[in-house]
Amino acid sequence: MKKTLLAFIAFAPASLFAQIGTDTLIYEDFETDPASWLMLGTPAGIMGDSLWYNVDNDLLPDASGAGRPDEWYWEAPFADADSVGNTGVLCSNSWTNDGQTYVANWLITPSIHVADTTLDLFWKSAPFQTPRYLDGYIIVVSTSTNDYTMFTDTVFVASEHVSLDVQSAPNQFSSYTFSPASGGFVHGQDWTYIEDNAGDSMRWKAILRPQTVDLSTYVGQDIYIAFVHYVIDDNLISIDDIFLEGTGTVGITEHNGSFPMGVYPNPANDMINVNYTLPSESQLMLNVFSLDGQLVRSEDKGTAQAGSGSLQMNVNDLAAGIYFVQLVTEHGSTTKRIVVE
């Protein structure tokens, strides 16, 4: 059985989420052009729609001179740090030279059934630059159909650049006005997930940053989620690695772990403890995957007897972020999400 376990690790695909846990309802990494499955045009406005939609709802033309599409489109990542091992992101343009009209490009997911309170939405985002011409966006939810007017719940807001107000200190985020002024996420304001842009302190390059929203309040309902690029004349925004973790009746077909497992502490910054209960004796392999599905740690834990047991793994050398701890046994595998601080 040991050879089988090692083979599983050696040939595990980069898209981890096609293999682990039954809790992946949606995972899109945009590593290939989504043109074949991303529907262009107005959604059907029905319940239970299984298609993705990509809609230009503002009809404003590109004014950048670069010939950018009017809706969401496939593009290379913006930051140098994101170009390593990352083929593409989904991007939207707001360079319109129209200071009055909002760009409104919609990316709408298929219908998702929220079976219980475990549902979390994960994704990454990065504007082209920050703080000047920082692009924002919103995430909205509909509990009925995918008609635009039915997305009544706003669950996340990223603020956009409005103006530079303190000319004497342009490299300070406090010199700028953003909208909304409070309650919105401002990319780079904490001086993380940015990189140098040829010394231009007014336009740092933005690195894809993981984000999370708890959707447990929608338990028992069928929902749609929309990423809406809703700004006035800035530049570009990118979205990547959209991932819904929960329990549901639709989603990716995956292998189901047949044993309980817990991981603590969570969040963690040093040693994690993995508790499990096995129905019979088994060899164990403990893996850690990054949010984009890359195997970052694998330890052969030998053979364990039937019943309850505990394992440990050191994670203090992992970069801060979201990871997935997977215990592989002869009875299947079980996976839990953790946050490393």
N, C-alpha and C positions, 0 to 999 in steps of 0.2 A: 504493500500500500504506500510505502514511502516514495517509491518512484512515481506513483500516480500523483501524489501531492506535489512533488517537485515539478512534474510536467505541467500541472495546473498553473504554477507560478511562472514557469519559463515561457509559457505560451499565452498567458493572460493578455487579452487585447488592451490597447490604450484606453478604450472606452470601458472603464471599469463597470459602469452602471448597467451594462447589458448582461452582467454576470452575477452581481451580488445582491442579495436581499430582495424581498418582494415589495419593498417600499419606494421604489423609483417609479413615479407615475409619468414623469416627463424628463428627458435629458436631451438637450441640444447643445453641441459644442461648436457648431459652425466651422468645422474643419474642412468641409467641402461645400461648394456652392449650393445653397438651399433652393435654387430656382425650380427644381423638379417637384418639390412638395409644398413650397410656400406660395399660397394662392394670392395673386394680385387682384385687387378689386374689393368691392363692398361685400361684407359677410352676409350670410343668408338670413341672419336675424331669427334663428330658430333655437330650440332647446336641443341639447345633445349633439351639436355639430362636432365632428371629429377632425375637422381641417384647421390648419393654421392660416391666418389671413395677414396680408401686408397691404396697407392702404395709405395712399396719399390723400388726406382729407382736407388739404388746404389749397392745392392746385397752384402754389407759388413756384415760379421757375427758379432754377439755380442761377445765382449771380456771381459765382466764384470764378467763372471762366474755365473751370476744370471739367465741365460736362458731366456733373454728378447727377445721378438719378433723383427723381422727385420723391421716391418712397424709400423704405429701408432697403439696403443693398449690401452685397457681400464685398468685403474689403480686407486688406492686410491690417494687422494691429498697428496702432499709432506709435507706441513707445518702443524703443530699442529693446527694453527688458522683456516685452511681450512677444517679440518676434522669434525668440528661441523656442522651437518646438510648438509653435502656434501658427497655423496656416491662415486662419481668417477669423473675422468677427462680423457681426451684423451692424451696419453703420447707417446713420441718417444725417442729412445735410440741413442746416438752417441758415446758410449764407444767402440771403434774399435781397439785401439792400432795401427792405421794407421795414421801417421802424414802427409800424402800427399793427401789422397783421401777424397773428401767431402761426408758426408752422405747426402742423398737427399730423404727424405720421404715426400710424397705429400698427403695432405688432400684436396680434390676438392669438392666444393659445386655443387648442381644442377644449371642449367641455371636460371638466374634472369633477369627479364625485369625491366629496370630503367625507370619508367613512367614519373618522374619529378625530380626536384632538391632537393627533401626531403630525398634521400636515405643516411642513415648512417650505417656503420658497427660497431658493438660493440662486444667485446670478452674479456676474461680474459686470462692471461698467467702467468706462473711461471717456472723458471728453478729449478732444484733440489737444486742448491746451487749458491752462488755468494760471492765474485768476482772470486774466483779460480774455474776453470772449468765451468764457466758460459756458458750456451748454448744459442745461438741465433737462429733466424728464420727470414723468410721473408714472406710477403703477396704479392701475385702477381695477376694480373687480365688479363683475355683474353676477347677480344671483338668479338670473332668468335666461336671457338670450344674449347673443353676441351683437345685437344692434347697438350702435354707439350710444344712444340715449339711455340705455339700461346699465351703463357702467357708472353706478352712483357712489361707489365706495373708493376713496383714495387711501391706499395703504402705504405708499412711499412717495416722497417728494425729494428730488434733487434740484437745488436752486441754480439759477442762471445768472451770469454777469449782466449788470445793468449799466454801471458807470464807474469811472475812476474819479474819486472825489478829492483825494489828497495827492496833488501832483508832486509834492516834495518827497514822498515815500512810496513809489509805485510798486515796490517789491513786497509790501506788507498787505496781507489780505484785509486788514482793517482799513486800508485806503479805499476799498471798493464797496459799492452797493450791490447786493445780490437780491434776487427775488425768487421765492419769498424771503423776506429779511429775517424771519425767525421760523424755526421748525423744519427748515429744509437742509439737506445734506450738501455741503460745499466741498467738492473734491479738492484735496490738497491743503485745506485750511489747517490741518494738524501736521503739515509738512511731511506726510507719508504718501506713498504711491505716486510720487512725482520724480522726474529725472531732468537733468540739465538740458536746456534747449539752446545750445551754442551761446551760453551766457546771457540769454534773454530772460531776465528775472520777472518780466511782466507776462511771459507766456511759457511757463514750465510745461514740459511734456507730461501727460497724465498716463499712469500705469493702471492697467485693469485692477480694480479693487473688488474683493468679495463683499457681497451684501446679503442680508437675510431678513425675511419677514415671516412672522408667525401667522398662519392662516387658520388656526384652530377655532376661531370664532365662527367659522362657516360649517362646522360639523353638521352632517346630515343633509347638506345642500349640494347641488350641482352648480359649479361656478365657471366663469371665464376670467382669464387674467389678461390685461392689455398693458404693454409697454408703450407709452405715448411720448414721443418727442414733441414737447409742447413749450416752445420758446419763441422769442422775437429776435431774428437776425443776429445769430452768433456764428457758429461754424459747424462743428461735427460732434456727434456723440456715438459711442460704440457700446454694444451689449454682447456678452459672451457667456457660455456655460450656464444656460438656464436649466435649473434642476429642481424638481419637485419631489420632496421626500415625505412619504406618508403611507397610509394604508388605503387601498382603493380597489375598485373593480375594473378599472381600465389602466392601461399603461404598458410598460415594457415587460415582456415575458422573461422571468428570471428564475434562478434557482432559489428555493426557499430553505432557509436553515430550519432544522427540526429540533433545536434545543435552545433553552433560554440562556442569555448572556447579558452581563452588565459591565460597564466601564466607569471607573471613578478614580480620582476626582475628575470632574468635568465642569468647567475648564481645568486644564492641567498645564503645568510648566516644568515638571520634573519626571516623576515616575507615575505610570498609570497601572492600575490593578484591573485585571479582567477576570470576572467571576463567571462560571459556567456550570451547567449540569448536563452530563452525558448519559444516554440510555445504556451504553455498554462501552467497553474498553476501546480506545481509539488513539491513533497518532494525531498530533496537533501541530498546526502551522499558524503562527500569528503574523499578520500582515498589516501594514499601514499604507493607505493610499491618500494622495493629495486630492483636492477638490476636482482637478482636471483629469483624474483617473490614473495618475502615474504612481507606480509602486515605489515608495520611498523607504520602506523598512520591511524586512522579512526575517523571522526567526523560527527555526525548527525547535519546538518545545518538547519533542520526544513523545513518549506514550503515557496516557493518563487512564486511570481506572474509571469504571462506571460511577456515577454519582457527582457530587459537587466538588469543584476544585477552583484554584485561583492561579493566575499567571501574572507576571510583571513585565513591563517594558519601559525603557528609558526614552523619553521624548524631548529631553531638554535641549537637544541640538537641532530640533526642527524649527523652521521659521514659524512665526505666529500666523495662525490661520485655521481653517476648517479642514479636518482630516476624517478618514473612515478607518476604523479598526475592524479587521476581519479575522475571525477564527475559523480556520478550515479543518474539518474533521472527516472521518470516514462516514459520517452521517449527514454530510452537507456542510454548509457554511452559514454563519450568522454575522451580521455587520452592524456596527453602531457608529454614530457620528460623534466626534469630539471636537472641542476647540482647544488649540494650543496657544497659550498666551506668552 
